[in-house]
């Protein structure tokens, strides 16, 4: 059982780069970095690998297909919307996002006035 070649690794990374640059609504470099990381992690999930140099060639089609079908995760989209909302009003709420290993997101909201934490 072999692994993909260096050329194939470069092709996967170039594909990730093209897809990340095509994502609409990502203008902040921090959010752009999140998209790149998420795409990279999705690539590894598709192959069951922990790094590019351990990917088996039989997973290349699934990897490229996953990159092609990638959409912006709800937690990144929501974070982007909330940043816009929070920048315009002076509310006393702070939000934190927790993403588990499956990519599911949990939102925690801290209300400074009541000192309560809500999970969404």
Biopython code that builds the backbone (N, CA, C, O; Angstrom):
import numpy as np
from Bio.PDB.StructureBuilder import StructureBuilder

atoms = [
    (1, "UNK", "N", (0.838, -1.179, 0.000)),
    (1, "UNK", "CA", (0.000, 0.000, 0.000)),
    (1, "UNK", "C", (0.884, 1.243, 0.000)),
    (1, "UNK", "O", (1.611, 1.485, 0.963)),
    (2, "UNK", "N", (0.829, 2.030, -1.065)),
    (2, "UNK", "CA", (1.655, 3.220, -1.163)),
    (2, "UNK", "C", (0.904, 4.475, -0.771)),
    (2, "UNK", "O", (-0.264, 4.439, -0.383)),
    (3, "UNK", "N", (1.603, 5.570, -0.885)),
    (3, "UNK", "CA", (0.987, 6.865, -0.602)),
    (3, "UNK", "C", (1.034, 7.707, -1.866)),
    (3, "UNK", "O", (1.707, 7.355, -2.835)),
    (4, "UNK", "N", (0.314, 8.821, -1.848)),
    (4, "UNK", "CA", (0.280, 9.678, -3.032)),
    (4, "UNK", "C", (1.642, 10.336, -3.232)),
    (4, "UNK", "O", (2.437, 10.467, -2.301)),
    (5, "UNK", "N", (1.882, 10.739, -4.464)),
    (5, "UNK", "CA", (3.165, 11.354, -4.809)),
    (5, "UNK", "C", (3.187, 12.813, -4.368)),
    (5, "UNK", "O", (2.154, 13.382, -4.015)),
    (6, "UNK", "N", (4.358, 13.403, -4.391)),
    (6, "UNK", "CA", (4.504, 14.819, -4.040)),
    (6, "UNK", "C", (3.686, 15.672, -5.012)),
    (6, "UNK", "O", (3.058, 16.649, -4.606)),
    (7, "UNK", "N", (3.695, 15.304, -6.282)),
    (7, "UNK", "CA", (2.908, 16.047, -7.272)),
    (7, "UNK", "C", (1.422, 16.003, -6.915)),
    (7, "UNK", "O", (0.732, 17.018, -7.006)),
    (8, "UNK", "N", (0.930, 14.836, -6.511)),
    (8, "UNK", "CA", (-0.483, 14.713, -6.136)),
    (8, "UNK", "C", (-0.790, 15.512, -4.872)),
    (8, "UNK", "O", (-1.875, 16.081, -4.752)),
    (9, "UNK", "N", (0.151, 15.562, -3.929)),
    (9, "UNK", "CA", (-0.041, 16.389, -2.732)),
    (9, "UNK", "C", (-0.163, 17.857, -3.128)),
    (9, "UNK", "O", (-1.015, 18.583, -2.614)),
    (10, "UNK", "N", (0.701, 18.283, -4.046)),
    (10, "UNK", "CA", (0.656, 19.678, -4.517)),
    (10, "UNK", "C", (-0.657, 19.972, -5.223)),
    (10, "UNK", "O", (-1.212, 21.060, -5.075)),
    (11, "UNK", "N", (-1.160, 19.003, -5.994)),
    (11, "UNK", "CA", (-2.438, 19.190, -6.684)),
    (11, "UNK", "C", (-3.584, 19.336, -5.683)),
    (11, "UNK", "O", (-4.480, 20.156, -5.883)),
    (12, "UNK", "N", (-3.562, 18.545, -4.607)),
    (12, "UNK", "CA", (-4.591, 18.649, -3.572)),
    (12, "UNK", "C", (-4.529, 20.031, -2.918)),
    (12, "UNK", "O", (-5.559, 20.680, -2.732)),
    (13, "UNK", "N", (-3.323, 20.477, -2.571)),
    (13, "UNK", "CA", (-3.184, 21.790, -1.921)),
    (13, "UNK", "C", (-3.592, 22.927, -2.868)),
    (13, "UNK", "O", (-4.196, 23.909, -2.435)),
    (14, "UNK", "N", (-3.265, 22.795, -4.150)),
    (14, "UNK", "CA", (-3.670, 23.821, -5.126)),
    (14, "UNK", "C", (-5.191, 23.846, -5.258)),
    (14, "UNK", "O", (-5.791, 24.911, -5.403)),
    (15, "UNK", "N", (-5.806, 22.671, -5.209)),
    (15, "UNK", "CA", (-7.264, 22.587, -5.295)),
    (15, "UNK", "C", (-7.899, 23.259, -4.072)),
    (15, "UNK", "O", (-8.881, 23.989, -4.201)),
    (16, "UNK", "N", (-7.334, 23.008, -2.890)),
    (16, "UNK", "CA", (-7.809, 23.660, -1.661)),
    (16, "UNK", "C", (-7.681, 25.176, -1.801)),
    (16, "UNK", "O", (-8.598, 25.916, -1.445)),
    (17, "UNK", "N", (-6.554, 25.631, -2.313)),
    (17, "UNK", "CA", (-6.318, 27.071, -2.482)),
    (17, "UNK", "C", (-7.340, 27.693, -3.421)),
    (17, "UNK", "O", (-7.892, 28.753, -3.126)),
    (18, "UNK", "N", (-7.596, 27.037, -4.554)),
    (18, "UNK", "CA", (-8.579, 27.560, -5.516)),
    (18, "UNK", "C", (-9.967, 27.631, -4.890)),
    (18, "UNK", "O", (-10.674, 28.627, -5.046)),
    (19, "UNK", "N", (-10.355, 26.570, -4.180)),
    (19, "UNK", "CA", (-11.693, 26.531, -3.571)),
    (19, "UNK", "C", (-11.830, 27.606, -2.490)),
    (19, "UNK", "O", (-12.854, 28.286, -2.427)),
    (20, "UNK", "N", (-10.822, 27.765, -1.650)),
    (20, "UNK", "CA", (-10.878, 28.763, -0.577)),
    (20, "UNK", "C", (-10.995, 30.162, -1.151)),
    (20, "UNK", "O", (-11.717, 30.994, -0.602)),
    (21, "UNK", "N", (-10.301, 30.436, -2.242)),
    (21, "UNK", "CA", (-10.357, 31.768, -2.849)),
    (21, "UNK", "C", (-11.704, 32.043, -3.498)),
    (21, "UNK", "O", (-12.067, 33.200, -3.708)),
    (22, "UNK", "N", (-12.454, 30.981, -3.821)),
    (22, "UNK", "CA", (-13.763, 31.138, -4.460)),
    (22, "UNK", "C", (-14.888, 31.378, -3.456)),
    (22, "UNK", "O", (-15.998, 31.733, -3.852)),
    (23, "UNK", "N", (-14.618, 31.192, -2.164)),
    (23, "UNK", "CA", (-15.664, 31.322, -1.153)),
    (23, "UNK", "C", (-16.097, 32.785, -1.045)),
    (23, "UNK", "O", (-15.267, 33.677, -0.868)),
    (24, "UNK", "N", (-17.393, 33.018, -1.153)),
    (24, "UNK", "CA", (-17.942, 34.371, -1.050)),
    (24, "UNK", "C", (-18.066, 34.794, 0.401)),
    (24, "UNK", "O", (-18.325, 33.969, 1.276)),
    (25, "UNK", "N", (-17.883, 36.067, 0.650)),
    (25, "UNK", "CA", (-18.129, 36.636, 1.961)),
    (25, "UNK", "C", (-16.997, 36.499, 2.954)),
    (25, "UNK", "O", (-17.169, 36.846, 4.123)),
    (26, "UNK", "N", (-15.855, 36.010, 2.534)),
    (26, "UNK", "CA", (-14.719, 35.875, 3.446)),
    (26, "UNK", "C", (-13.697, 36.942, 3.057)),
    (26, "UNK", "O", (-12.928, 36.778, 2.110)),
    (27, "UNK", "N", (-13.712, 38.042, 3.817)),
    (27, "UNK", "CA", (-12.824, 39.154, 3.507)),
    (27, "UNK", "C", (-11.758, 39.345, 4.582)),
    (27, "UNK", "O", (-10.764, 40.039, 4.367)),
    (28, "UNK", "N", (-11.973, 38.730, 5.726)),
    (28, "UNK", "CA", (-11.064, 38.841, 6.855)),
    (28, "UNK", "C", (-10.021, 37.721, 6.759)),
    (28, "UNK", "O", (-10.379, 36.576, 6.487)),
    (29, "UNK", "N", (-8.756, 38.029, 6.975)),
    (29, "UNK", "CA", (-7.701, 37.019, 6.844)),
    (29, "UNK", "C", (-7.842, 35.907, 7.881)),
    (29, "UNK", "O", (-7.472, 34.764, 7.614)),
    (30, "UNK", "N", (-8.374, 36.231, 9.065)),
    (30, "UNK", "CA", (-8.574, 35.204, 10.089)),
    (30, "UNK", "C", (-9.628, 34.194, 9.628)),
    (30, "UNK", "O", (-9.444, 32.987, 9.783)),
    (31, "UNK", "N", (-10.711, 34.683, 9.071)),
    (31, "UNK", "CA", (-11.760, 33.788, 8.578)),
    (31, "UNK", "C", (-11.278, 33.009, 7.361)),
    (31, "UNK", "O", (-11.631, 31.844, 7.179)),
    (32, "UNK", "N", (-10.482, 33.651, 6.543)),
    (32, "UNK", "CA", (-9.916, 32.957, 5.386)),
    (32, "UNK", "C", (-9.037, 31.797, 5.857)),
    (32, "UNK", "O", (-9.062, 30.716, 5.270)),
    (33, "UNK", "N", (-8.271, 32.023, 6.903)),
    (33, "UNK", "CA", (-7.425, 30.971, 7.459)),
    (33, "UNK", "C", (-8.280, 29.821, 8.003)),
    (33, "UNK", "O", (-7.911, 28.655, 7.867)),
    (34, "UNK", "N", (-9.414, 30.147, 8.616)),
    (34, "UNK", "CA", (-10.328, 29.116, 9.112)),
    (34, "UNK", "C", (-10.840, 28.245, 7.969)),
    (34, "UNK", "O", (-10.953, 27.028, 8.110)),
    (35, "UNK", "N", (-11.147, 28.876, 6.838)),
    (35, "UNK", "CA", (-11.636, 28.130, 5.679)),
    (35, "UNK", "C", (-10.548, 27.192, 5.164)),
    (35, "UNK", "O", (-10.824, 26.029, 4.870)),
    (36, "UNK", "N", (-9.318, 27.683, 5.053)),
    (36, "UNK", "CA", (-8.218, 26.832, 4.607)),
    (36, "UNK", "C", (-8.034, 25.642, 5.552)),
    (36, "UNK", "O", (-7.872, 24.507, 5.105)),
    (37, "UNK", "N", (-8.061, 25.908, 6.846)),
    (37, "UNK", "CA", (-7.896, 24.828, 7.828)),
    (37, "UNK", "C", (-9.024, 23.818, 7.718)),
    (37, "UNK", "O", (-8.788, 22.611, 7.770)),
    (38, "UNK", "N", (-10.255, 24.308, 7.565)),
    (38, "UNK", "CA", (-11.397, 23.410, 7.478)),
    (38, "UNK", "C", (-11.314, 22.548, 6.217)),
    (38, "UNK", "O", (-11.599, 21.351, 6.262)),
    (39, "UNK", "N", (-10.928, 23.149, 5.108)),
    (39, "UNK", "CA", (-10.760, 22.382, 3.871)),
    (39, "UNK", "C", (-9.668, 21.324, 4.024)),
    (39, "UNK", "O", (-9.833, 20.191, 3.573)),
    (40, "UNK", "N", (-8.574, 21.684, 4.648)),
    (40, "UNK", "CA", (-7.478, 20.740, 4.860)),
    (40, "UNK", "C", (-7.933, 19.581, 5.748)),
    (40, "UNK", "O", (-7.647, 18.420, 5.455)),
    (41, "UNK", "N", (-8.641, 19.898, 6.833)),
    (41, "UNK", "CA", (-9.131, 18.850, 7.733)),
    (41, "UNK", "C", (-10.140, 17.955, 7.023)),
    (41, "UNK", "O", (-10.158, 16.745, 7.244)),
    (42, "UNK", "N", (-10.979, 18.540, 6.173)),
    (42, "UNK", "CA", (-11.939, 17.749, 5.401)),
    (42, "UNK", "C", (-11.193, 16.782, 4.483)),
    (42, "UNK", "O", (-11.599, 15.631, 4.323)),
    (43, "UNK", "N", (-10.109, 17.253, 3.888)),
    (43, "UNK", "CA", (-9.277, 16.396, 3.037)),
    (43, "UNK", "C", (-8.762, 15.195, 3.825)),
    (43, "UNK", "O", (-8.806, 14.062, 3.346)),
    (44, "UNK", "N", (-8.283, 15.449, 5.013)),
    (44, "UNK", "CA", (-7.757, 14.361, 5.842)),
    (44, "UNK", "C", (-8.871, 13.418, 6.292)),
    (44, "UNK", "O", (-8.667, 12.205, 6.350)),
    (45, "UNK", "N", (-10.048, 13.965, 6.611)),
    (45, "UNK", "CA", (-11.178, 13.109, 7.008)),
    (45, "UNK", "C", (-11.586, 12.177, 5.870)),
    (45, "UNK", "O", (-11.869, 11.000, 6.097)),
    (46, "UNK", "N", (-11.616, 12.705, 4.646)),
    (46, "UNK", "CA", (-12.014, 11.893, 3.497)),
    (46, "UNK", "C", (-11.098, 10.698, 3.294)),
    (46, "UNK", "O", (-11.533, 9.648, 2.820)),
    (47, "UNK", "N", (-9.836, 10.857, 3.650)),
    (47, "UNK", "CA", (-8.864, 9.786, 3.427)),
    (47, "UNK", "C", (-8.572, 8.986, 4.686)),
    (47, "UNK", "O", (-7.878, 7.971, 4.620)),
    (48, "UNK", "N", (-9.082, 9.417, 5.824)),
    (48, "UNK", "CA", (-8.789, 8.729, 7.068)),
    (48, "UNK", "C", (-7.330, 8.857, 7.463)),
    (48, "UNK", "O", (-6.789, 7.993, 8.152)),
    (49, "UNK", "N", (-6.695, 9.931, 7.027)),
    (49, "UNK", "CA", (-5.268, 10.145, 7.283)),
    (49, "UNK", "C", (-5.051, 11.261, 8.285)),
    (49, "UNK", "O", (-5.964, 12.022, 8.604)),
    (50, "UNK", "N", (-3.834, 11.343, 8.770)),
    (50, "UNK", "CA", (-3.484, 12.413, 9.701)),
    (50, "UNK", "C", (-2.590, 13.466, 9.058)),
    (50, "UNK", "O", (-2.323, 14.503, 9.666)),
    (51, "UNK", "N", (-2.123, 13.213, 7.834)),
    (51, "UNK", "CA", (-1.349, 14.215, 7.087)),
    (51, "UNK", "C", (-1.381, 13.854, 5.605)),
    (51, "UNK", "O", (-1.721, 12.730, 5.237)),
    (52, "UNK", "N", (-1.027, 14.806, 4.773)),
    (52, "UNK", "CA", (-1.054, 14.564, 3.325)),
    (52, "UNK", "C", (-0.140, 13.435, 2.895)),
    (52, "UNK", "O", (-0.470, 12.683, 1.978)),
    (53, "UNK", "N", (0.995, 13.308, 3.542)),
    (53, "UNK", "CA", (1.957, 12.304, 3.080)),
    (53, "UNK", "C", (1.591, 10.877, 3.487)),
    (53, "UNK", "O", (2.348, 9.949, 3.202)),
    (54, "UNK", "N", (0.451, 10.682, 4.145)),
    (54, "UNK", "CA", (-0.001, 9.324, 4.468)),
    (54, "UNK", "C", (-1.257, 8.933, 3.701)),
    (54, "UNK", "O", (-1.813, 7.860, 3.933)),
    (55, "UNK", "N", (-1.708, 9.786, 2.794)),
    (55, "UNK", "CA", (-2.921, 9.507, 2.020)),
    (55, "UNK", "C", (-2.636, 8.432, 0.972)),
    (55, "UNK", "O", (-1.624, 8.482, 0.273)),
    (56, "UNK", "N", (-3.535, 7.472, 0.876)),
    (56, "UNK", "CA", (-3.420, 6.424, -0.132)),
    (56, "UNK", "C", (-4.043, 6.915, -1.440)),
    (56, "UNK", "O", (-5.022, 7.660, -1.416)),
    (57, "UNK", "N", (-3.485, 6.505, -2.574)),
    (57, "UNK", "CA", (-3.987, 6.965, -3.872)),
    (57, "UNK", "C", (-5.462, 6.668, -4.120)),
    (57, "UNK", "O", (-6.120, 7.411, -4.849)),
    (58, "UNK", "N", (-5.997, 5.599, -3.532)),
    (58, "UNK", "CA", (-7.401, 5.246, -3.773)),
    (58, "UNK", "C", (-8.373, 6.306, -3.250)),
    (58, "UNK", "O", (-9.550, 6.281, -3.610)),
    (59, "UNK", "N", (-7.915, 7.226, -2.420)),
    (59, "UNK", "CA", (-8.781, 8.268, -1.856)),
    (59, "UNK", "C", (-8.726, 9.587, -2.638)),
    (59, "UNK", "O", (-9.457, 10.521, -2.309)),
    (60, "UNK", "N", (-7.888, 9.680, -3.650)),
    (60, "UNK", "CA", (-7.734, 10.962, -4.359)),
    (60, "UNK", "C", (-9.034, 11.464, -4.971)),
    (60, "UNK", "O", (-9.347, 12.650, -4.864)),
    (61, "UNK", "N", (-9.800, 10.580, -5.612)),
    (61, "UNK", "CA", (-11.051, 11.017, -6.227)),
    (61, "UNK", "C", (-12.000, 11.564, -5.155)),
    (61, "UNK", "O", (-12.600, 12.622, -5.345)),
    (62, "UNK", "N", (-12.140, 10.850, -4.029)),
    (62, "UNK", "CA", (-13.037, 11.284, -2.949)),
    (62, "UNK", "C", (-12.590, 12.623, -2.373)),
    (62, "UNK", "O", (-13.421, 13.463, -2.027)),
    (63, "UNK", "N", (-11.289, 12.819, -2.273)),
    (63, "UNK", "CA", (-10.753, 14.078, -1.742)),
    (63, "UNK", "C", (-11.102, 15.237, -2.664)),
    (63, "UNK", "O", (-11.611, 16.263, -2.212)),
    (64, "UNK", "N", (-10.829, 15.077, -3.959)),
    (64, "UNK", "CA", (-11.122, 16.164, -4.910)),
    (64, "UNK", "C", (-12.632, 16.413, -5.002)),
    (64, "UNK", "O", (-13.067, 17.554, -5.156)),
    (65, "UNK", "N", (-13.421, 15.351, -4.907)),
    (65, "UNK", "CA", (-14.870, 15.511, -4.924)),
    (65, "UNK", "C", (-15.341, 16.285, -3.690)),
    (65, "UNK", "O", (-16.199, 17.160, -3.798)),
    (66, "UNK", "N", (-14.783, 15.966, -2.522)),
    (66, "UNK", "CA", (-15.148, 16.673, -1.290)),
    (66, "UNK", "C", (-14.770, 18.149, -1.367)),
    (66, "UNK", "O", (-15.522, 19.008, -0.905)),
    (67, "UNK", "N", (-13.620, 18.446, -1.942)),
    (67, "UNK", "CA", (-13.204, 19.844, -2.091)),
    (67, "UNK", "C", (-14.156, 20.570, -3.032)),
    (67, "UNK", "O", (-14.560, 21.701, -2.762)),
    (68, "UNK", "N", (-14.517, 19.914, -4.147)),
    (68, "UNK", "CA", (-15.445, 20.527, -5.100)),
    (68, "UNK", "C", (-16.806, 20.819, -4.465)),
    (68, "UNK", "O", (-17.418, 21.847, -4.756)),
    (69, "UNK", "N", (-17.276, 19.926, -3.606)),
    (69, "UNK", "CA", (-18.608, 20.050, -2.997)),
    (69, "UNK", "C", (-18.604, 20.866, -1.703)),
    (69, "UNK", "O", (-19.661, 21.066, -1.104)),
    (70, "UNK", "N", (-17.457, 21.331, -1.272)),
    (70, "UNK", "CA", (-17.329, 22.039, 0.002)),
    (70, "UNK", "C", (-18.170, 23.308, 0.024)),
    (70, "UNK", "O", (-18.173, 24.093, -0.923)),
    (71, "UNK", "N", (-18.881, 23.485, 1.131)),
    (71, "UNK", "CA", (-19.594, 24.741, 1.384)),
    (71, "UNK", "C", (-19.130, 25.273, 2.730)),
    (71, "UNK", "O", (-18.654, 24.519, 3.579)),
    (72, "UNK", "N", (-19.270, 26.535, 2.909)),
    (72, "UNK", "CA", (-18.838, 27.173, 4.148)),
    (72, "UNK", "C", (-19.645, 26.618, 5.316)),
    (72, "UNK", "O", (-20.874, 26.663, 5.286)),
    (73, "UNK", "N", (-18.975, 26.094, 6.348)),
    (73, "UNK", "CA", (-19.699, 25.538, 7.494)),
    (73, "UNK", "C", (-20.534, 26.608, 8.197)),
    (73, "UNK", "O", (-20.188, 27.790, 8.200)),
    (74, "UNK", "N", (-21.626, 26.168, 8.783)),
    (74, "UNK", "CA", (-22.544, 27.099, 9.454)),
    (74, "UNK", "C", (-21.851, 27.880, 10.566)),
    (74, "UNK", "O", (-22.135, 29.062, 10.763)),
    (75, "UNK", "N", (-20.941, 27.226, 11.298)),
    (75, "UNK", "CA", (-20.308, 27.938, 12.418)),
    (75, "UNK", "C", (-19.411, 29.073, 11.924)),
    (75, "UNK", "O", (-19.313, 30.101, 12.593)),
    (76, "UNK", "N", (-18.759, 28.917, 10.781)),
    (76, "UNK", "CA", (-17.937, 30.009, 10.231)),
    (76, "UNK", "C", (-18.849, 31.089, 9.663)),
    (76, "UNK", "O", (-18.593, 32.278, 9.855)),
    (77, "UNK", "N", (-19.914, 30.688, 8.964)),
    (77, "UNK", "CA", (-20.874, 31.666, 8.427)),
    (77, "UNK", "C", (-21.496, 32.461, 9.561)),
    (77, "UNK", "O", (-21.623, 33.682, 9.472)),
    (78, "UNK", "N", (-21.887, 31.764, 10.637)),
    (78, "UNK", "CA", (-22.534, 32.436, 11.761)),
    (78, "UNK", "C", (-21.563, 33.382, 12.452)),
    (78, "UNK", "O", (-21.938, 34.492, 12.829)),
    (79, "UNK", "N", (-20.336, 32.955, 12.618)),
    (79, "UNK", "CA", (-19.317, 33.804, 13.242)),
    (79, "UNK", "C", (-19.127, 35.066, 12.420)),
    (79, "UNK", "O", (-18.966, 36.155, 12.972)),
    (80, "UNK", "N", (-19.146, 34.921, 11.109)),
    (80, "UNK", "CA", (-18.974, 36.059, 10.215)),
    (80, "UNK", "C", (-20.139, 37.031, 10.385)),
    (80, "UNK", "O", (-19.927, 38.240, 10.475)),
    (81, "UNK", "N", (-21.359, 36.517, 10.429)),
    (81, "UNK", "CA", (-22.542, 37.369, 10.624)),
    (81, "UNK", "C", (-22.509, 38.038, 11.984)),
    (81, "UNK", "O", (-22.797, 39.229, 12.097)),
    (82, "UNK", "N", (-22.160, 37.282, 13.022)),
    (82, "UNK", "CA", (-22.143, 37.846, 14.372)),
    (82, "UNK", "C", (-21.078, 38.929, 14.509)),
    (82, "UNK", "O", (-21.292, 39.920, 15.208)),
    (83, "UNK", "N", (-19.939, 38.753, 13.851)),
    (83, "UNK", "CA", (-18.906, 39.790, 13.901)),
    (83, "UNK", "C", (-19.427, 41.084, 13.297)),
    (83, "UNK", "O", (-19.153, 42.171, 13.806)),
    (84, "UNK", "N", (-20.182, 40.960, 12.205)),
    (84, "UNK", "CA", (-20.760, 42.154, 11.587)),
    (84, "UNK", "C", (-21.778, 42.782, 12.531)),
    (84, "UNK", "O", (-21.789, 43.999, 12.716)),
    (85, "UNK", "N", (-22.647, 41.940, 13.137)),
    (85, "UNK", "CA", (-23.670, 42.451, 14.050)),
    (85, "UNK", "C", (-23.041, 43.109, 15.273)),
    (85, "UNK", "O", (-23.461, 44.192, 15.680)),
    (86, "UNK", "N", (-22.037, 42.460, 15.860)),
    (86, "UNK", "CA", (-21.427, 42.970, 17.084)),
    (86, "UNK", "C", (-20.583, 44.214, 16.847)),
    (86, "UNK", "O", (-20.347, 44.993, 17.770)),
    (87, "UNK", "N", (-20.137, 44.397, 15.632)),
    (87, "UNK", "CA", (-19.321, 45.576, 15.372)),
    (87, "UNK", "C", (-20.179, 46.836, 15.240)),
    (87, "UNK", "O", (-19.684, 47.952, 15.401)),
    (88, "UNK", "N", (-21.474, 46.648, 14.944)),
    (88, "UNK", "CA", (-22.325, 47.812, 14.739)),
    (88, "UNK", "C", (-23.066, 48.239, 15.992)),
    (88, "UNK", "O", (-23.408, 49.413, 16.135)),
    (89, "UNK", "N", (-23.323, 47.300, 16.911)),
    (89, "UNK", "CA", (-24.030, 47.715, 18.106)),
    (89, "UNK", "C", (-23.167, 47.465, 19.332)),
    (89, "UNK", "O", (-22.266, 46.627, 19.309)),
    (90, "UNK", "N", (-23.444, 48.185, 20.384)),
    (90, "UNK", "CA", (-22.627, 48.082, 21.589)),
    (90, "UNK", "C", (-23.257, 47.172, 22.626)),
    (90, "UNK", "O", (-23.297, 47.525, 23.804)),
    (91, "UNK", "N", (-23.757, 45.994, 22.215)),
    (91, "UNK", "CA", (-24.416, 45.131, 23.196)),
    (91, "UNK", "C", (-23.408, 44.537, 24.173)),
    (91, "UNK", "O", (-22.200, 44.581, 23.944)),
    (92, "UNK", "N", (-23.912, 43.996, 25.240)),
    (92, "UNK", "CA", (-23.062, 43.469, 26.299)),
    (92, "UNK", "C", (-22.997, 41.957, 26.268)),
    (92, "UNK", "O", (-22.964, 41.320, 27.321)),
    (93, "UNK", "N", (-22.978, 41.377, 25.099)),
    (93, "UNK", "CA", (-22.906, 39.925, 24.969)),
    (93, "UNK", "C", (-21.633, 39.539, 24.228)),
    (93, "UNK", "O", (-21.207, 40.207, 23.286)),
    (94, "UNK", "N", (-21.049, 38.454, 24.679)),
    (94, "UNK", "CA", (-19.870, 37.906, 24.011)),
    (94, "UNK", "C", (-20.207, 36.490, 23.600)),
    (94, "UNK", "O", (-20.953, 35.795, 24.289)),
    (95, "UNK", "N", (-19.656, 36.064, 22.473)),
    (95, "UNK", "CA", (-19.931, 34.725, 21.980)),
    (95, "UNK", "C", (-18.644, 33.949, 21.807)),
    (95, "UNK", "O", (-17.591, 34.504, 21.494)),
    (96, "UNK", "N", (-18.758, 32.653, 22.019)),
    (96, "UNK", "CA", (-17.643, 31.744, 21.782)),
    (96, "UNK", "C", (-18.188, 30.559, 21.004)),
    (96, "UNK", "O", (-19.339, 30.165, 21.188)),
    (97, "UNK", "N", (-17.375, 30.000, 20.148)),
    (97, "UNK", "CA", (-17.785, 28.879, 19.314)),
    (97, "UNK", "C", (-16.859, 27.708, 19.576)),
    (97, "UNK", "O", (-15.636, 27.849, 19.584)),
    (98, "UNK", "N", (-17.456, 26.567, 19.787)),
    (98, "UNK", "CA", (-16.687, 25.359, 20.025)),
    (98, "UNK", "C", (-17.023, 24.385, 18.905)),
    (98, "UNK", "O", (-18.192, 24.116, 18.628)),
    (99, "UNK", "N", (-15.992, 23.866, 18.271)),
    (99, "UNK", "CA", (-16.183, 22.938, 17.164)),
    (99, "UNK", "C", (-15.597, 21.588, 17.573)),
    (99, "UNK", "O", (-14.426, 21.497, 17.943)),
    (100, "UNK", "N", (-16.426, 20.532, 17.503)),
    (100, "UNK", "CA", (-15.918, 19.221, 17.891)),
    (100, "UNK", "C", (-15.206, 18.554, 16.720)),
    (100, "UNK", "O", (-15.131, 19.113, 15.626)),
    (101, "UNK", "N", (-14.685, 17.354, 16.961)),
    (101, "UNK", "CA", (-13.880, 16.682, 15.933)),
    (101, "UNK", "C", (-14.699, 16.292, 14.710)),
    (101, "UNK", "O", (-14.123, 15.999, 13.662)),
    (102, "UNK", "N", (-16.031, 16.279, 14.812)),
    (102, "UNK", "CA", (-16.887, 15.966, 13.669)),
    (102, "UNK", "C", (-17.283, 17.214, 12.879)),
    (102, "UNK", "O", (-17.951, 17.122, 11.849)),
    (103, "UNK", "N", (-16.865, 18.375, 13.374)),
    (103, "UNK", "CA", (-17.177, 19.615, 12.685)),
    (103, "UNK", "C", (-18.451, 20.283, 13.163)),
    (103, "UNK", "O", (-18.832, 21.328, 12.637)),
    (104, "UNK", "N", (-19.125, 19.695, 14.161)),
    (104, "UNK", "CA", (-20.342, 20.303, 14.695)),
    (104, "UNK", "C", (-19.963, 21.472, 15.606)),
    (104, "UNK", "O", (-18.938, 21.439, 16.286)),
    (105, "UNK", "N", (-20.804, 22.496, 15.607)),
    (105, "UNK", "CA", (-20.495, 23.703, 16.373)),
    (105, "UNK", "C", (-21.491, 23.919, 17.504)),
    (105, "UNK", "O", (-22.676, 23.609, 17.383)),
    (106, "UNK", "N", (-20.987, 24.450, 18.588)),
    (106, "UNK", "CA", (-21.790, 24.860, 19.733)),
    (106, "UNK", "C", (-21.472, 26.324, 19.995)),
    (106, "UNK", "O", (-20.306, 26.715, 20.040)),
    (107, "UNK", "N", (-22.500, 27.118, 20.165)),
    (107, "UNK", "CA", (-22.309, 28.536, 20.438)),
    (107, "UNK", "C", (-22.595, 28.809, 21.908)),
    (107, "UNK", "O", (-23.639, 28.413, 22.426)),
    (108, "UNK", "N", (-21.678, 29.479, 22.572)),
    (108, "UNK", "CA", (-21.866, 29.912, 23.955)),
    (108, "UNK", "C", (-21.984, 31.432, 23.961)),
    (108, "UNK", "O", (-21.159, 32.127, 23.368)),
    (109, "UNK", "N", (-23.011, 31.942, 24.631)),
    (109, "UNK", "CA", (-23.220, 33.388, 24.708)),
    (109, "UNK", "C", (-23.152, 33.805, 26.175)),
    (109, "UNK", "O", (-23.865, 33.261, 27.019)),
    (110, "UNK", "N", (-22.298, 34.764, 26.464)),
    (110, "UNK", "CA", (-22.153, 35.303, 27.813)),
    (110, "UNK", "C", (-22.763, 36.695, 27.837)),
    (110, "UNK", "O", (-22.365, 37.572, 27.071)),
    (111, "UNK", "N", (-23.722, 36.887, 28.716)),
    (111, "UNK", "CA", (-24.368, 38.181, 28.882)),
    (111, "UNK", "C", (-23.699, 38.896, 30.050)),
    (111, "UNK", "O", (-23.797, 38.451, 31.194)),
    (112, "UNK", "N", (-23.023, 40.000, 29.764)),
    (112, "UNK", "CA", (-22.301, 40.727, 30.806)),
    (112, "UNK", "C", (-23.218, 41.342, 31.839)),
    (112, "UNK", "O", (-22.845, 41.478, 33.005)),
    (113, "UNK", "N", (-24.431, 41.718, 31.414)),
    (113, "UNK", "CA", (-25.362, 42.346, 32.338)),
    (113, "UNK", "C", (-25.884, 41.359, 33.379)),
    (113, "UNK", "O", (-25.894, 41.660, 34.572)),
    (114, "UNK", "N", (-26.315, 40.186, 32.929)),
    (114, "UNK", "CA", (-26.889, 39.209, 33.852)),
    (114, "UNK", "C", (-25.857, 38.201, 34.337)),
    (114, "UNK", "O", (-26.122, 37.422, 35.253)),
    (115, "UNK", "N", (-24.680, 38.218, 33.721)),
    (115, "UNK", "CA", (-23.597, 37.279, 34.052)),
    (115, "UNK", "C", (-24.023, 35.831, 33.858)),
    (115, "UNK", "O", (-23.615, 34.952, 34.617)),
    (116, "UNK", "N", (-24.850, 35.581, 32.836)),
    (116, "UNK", "CA", (-25.313, 34.236, 32.521)),
    (116, "UNK", "C", (-24.689, 33.765, 31.214)),
    (116, "UNK", "O", (-24.333, 34.563, 30.347)),
    (117, "UNK", "N", (-24.567, 32.462, 31.100)),
    (117, "UNK", "CA", (-24.029, 31.841, 29.889)),
    (117, "UNK", "C", (-25.129, 30.979, 29.286)),
    (117, "UNK", "O", (-25.766, 30.184, 29.978)),
    (118, "UNK", "N", (-25.342, 31.151, 27.985)),
    (118, "UNK", "CA", (-26.351, 30.379, 27.261)),
    (118, "UNK", "C", (-25.635, 29.528, 26.209)),
    (118, "UNK", "O", (-24.668, 29.970, 25.590)),
    (119, "UNK", "N", (-26.119, 28.318, 26.020)),
    (119, "UNK", "CA", (-25.592, 27.444, 24.975)),
    (119, "UNK", "C", (-26.632, 27.318, 23.887)),
    (119, "UNK", "O", (-27.808, 27.078, 24.160)),
    (120, "UNK", "N", (-26.197, 27.479, 22.657)),
    (120, "UNK", "CA", (-27.111, 27.374, 21.518)),
    (120, "UNK", "C", (-26.641, 26.234, 20.646)),
    (120, "UNK", "O", (-27.255, 25.948, 19.618)),
]
sb = StructureBuilder()
sb.init_structure("model")
sb.init_model(0)
sb.init_chain("A")
sb.init_seg("    ")
for serial, (resi, resn, name, xyz) in enumerate(atoms, 1):
    if name == "N":
        sb.init_residue(resn, " ", resi, " ")
    sb.init_atom(name, np.array(xyz, "f"), 0.0, 1.0, " ", f" {name:<3s}", serial, name[0])
structure = sb.get_structure()
